[in-house]
Amino acid sequence: MGEGLRAFATIFAGIGILFVGLTIFKKFTDLLLVNRRFRLLVTKWVSKVPTAAATGVALGAITLSTNTVRAIFSNLLSVRSIALRQALIPVSWTMLGTCVIYFLFALDLQTASVVCLAIGSLNFVVSRHVRYEHWIGLIFALGLILFGMQFFQEGIIRSGQSVVSWNVWVNNSLETIHEADPGLHEVDMILPASDEDELLVSPMSELHDSLHYWDEFYHNVIFFLQNSTFFLFFVGLSAALLFTQIGGGFLAISLGGLGYIGFDQATWMIFGVMIGAGLTEAAKAWMLKGESQKLTSYISVLYLLAGALGIFLWLVEQFLGVPLVRTMATSLSTYLPMQIAWVPFLVSLNVAVLATLFAPLTPKILNKFFPQDANDDIMKPKFINDQALSEPEFAVDLIALEEQDICKRLPPYIDLLRKEAGTLETGVKIVAKERLHDSYTHVCTTLKEFVQDLMHESISSQTAEYLLDRLEVLSILEAFEEHLWALINLFEDFMKGQVTDNPRKLVGNICEVLDIFLMTTMDAIDDPDSQNIEILTITSSGSGDQMKNLRKAYLASELALDDQGRNNLRWILFHFENYIIATQRIASLLDKHN
């Protein structure tokens, strides 16, 4: 009993160490992959099919996870650095790169794990250089992963030895009992004298029956594991759903290496792991939206296709005798765990090739099944996401891009002003003003909350100062919208009254001046070089004081308006002045960071 408990404790310790190592590995991998230079390189590499495929394989081998690679390309899609069609090919080949973990499972892990742990531990203790800290962290995490695998395998071996030892003891005990009483197995009980008496069972007979039952149970379990292919398929599927794809693959290779299951049974476990991984990705895709949903759904289809293709090829080879994956895997190695490791590699290779061939058609199919919801799109930010909070360096870029997109939401307000002023050109589509206002304020509020959450992360003082400036830019953009929204409502009330030509012309000119200021501001925010900022500064400089004097002079000379009309016009000019003053503020702020 003590040996059995020790075996199970070793198994669970190995699982715990394995997942701790995977967590640390993912953390240091994310830190390496979020820098701007790396993202620029990825953007360059995915432009051509060969380099895109190589990038996918490399990222899969480095991260050991399709989730991390999906997050990288989702972020690149969110900032419009790449198109969806460019992300599909590297993602298709990522699954092939992650197969490196299966080959690690099949190797002798003791020496590799000790070396990695020694290198990582000594460098953390001795070195004080931060430059290579991420790489040392990766080596240390890899050592933990290998050490966890070793513990798990040792626990499986111990449990197997414990069960075998127990069964040997059972057989020896049965032989001893039979030698002591050869007729015991023929007459197991002494019948009672009457129905009222209880059955009188001899202690030796009871021991014989229980030992014989255990011996039959043991042999039935071993026979079931070695011959129940479909049961092991569902074991692999369940392992992928409950744990991860890595955990399911490790279980299949470990059981095969220890002789509990054969090559075919382990292969079906791998197919179950692939199907389970596909179902897991499908559940994730159901909770996402936009480009991330399309990319995650695509990964789900790849895993499901890999599992289905593997089953199809196995059946063809089994019943038609055509040499396919099974024959190739067994010919590449004579070591059973390595043969099992070749199966997901070969299947993933076929899926990656097929996905590459159909890559030109895939975006159209994804867009058909996951159409863009215009109402949902206008009500949510385009760039920021919760995952970016763990990547402050990347999140800063997303904030700047989001503010550019917010600024691009303002031109429809000018069209609404022109509509109320009666100067709108025919054929121009108008967005409902309430929907426009609600979406703008919602996105600004979401971005402000995102920046405030980012301020609570571990960031440098320079980044914190930059975030405060971005908050000020956001407050100015909110002020722009407030003034334009007020002008739309004031225009509507003002134009309902009796308006002469001069006030009508003034309102029309205000629309065009606001349009000029807005276009100049958008140019400065999109491309904050010295020339654009200088143009914005010159355009807005002194305009506020001039408009204040103009307002006083105009209201003094315009006598045709009634009191309500004069009050509306006064508020129109007031908001116009404040819009120009806000433009001056944003010009000086952009000039500060230029």
ABEGO torsion letter per residue (X at the ends): XAAAAAAAAAAAAAAAAAAAAAAAAAAAAAAAAABAAAAAAAAAAAABAAAAAAAAAAAAAAAGBAAAAAAAAAAAAAAGABBAAAAAAAAAAAAAAAAAAAAAAABBAAAAAAAAAAAAAAAAAABABAAAAAAAAAAAAAAAAAAAAAAAAAAAAAAAAAAAAAAAAAAAAAAAAAAABAAAAABABBBBABAABBBBBBAAAAAAAAAAAAAAAAAAAAAAAAABAAAAAAAAAAAAAABBAAAAAAAAAAAAAAGABBAAAAAAAAAAAAAAAAAAAAAAAAABBEAAAAAAAAAAAAAAAAAAAAAAAAAAAAAAGBBBAAAAAAAABABAAAAAAAAAAAAAAAAAAAAAAAAAAAAAAAAAABBBBAAAAAABBAABBAAAAABAAAAAAAAAAAAAAAAAAAAAAAAAAAAAAGABBBGBBBBBAAAAAAAAAAAAAAAAAAAAAAAABBBBAAAAAAAAAAAAAAAAAAAAAAAAAAAAAAAAAAAABBBBAAAAAAAAAAAAAAAAAAAAAAAAAABBBAAAAAAAAAAABGAAAAAAAAAAAAAAABAABBAAAAAAAAAAAAAAAAAAAAAAAAAAAAAAAX
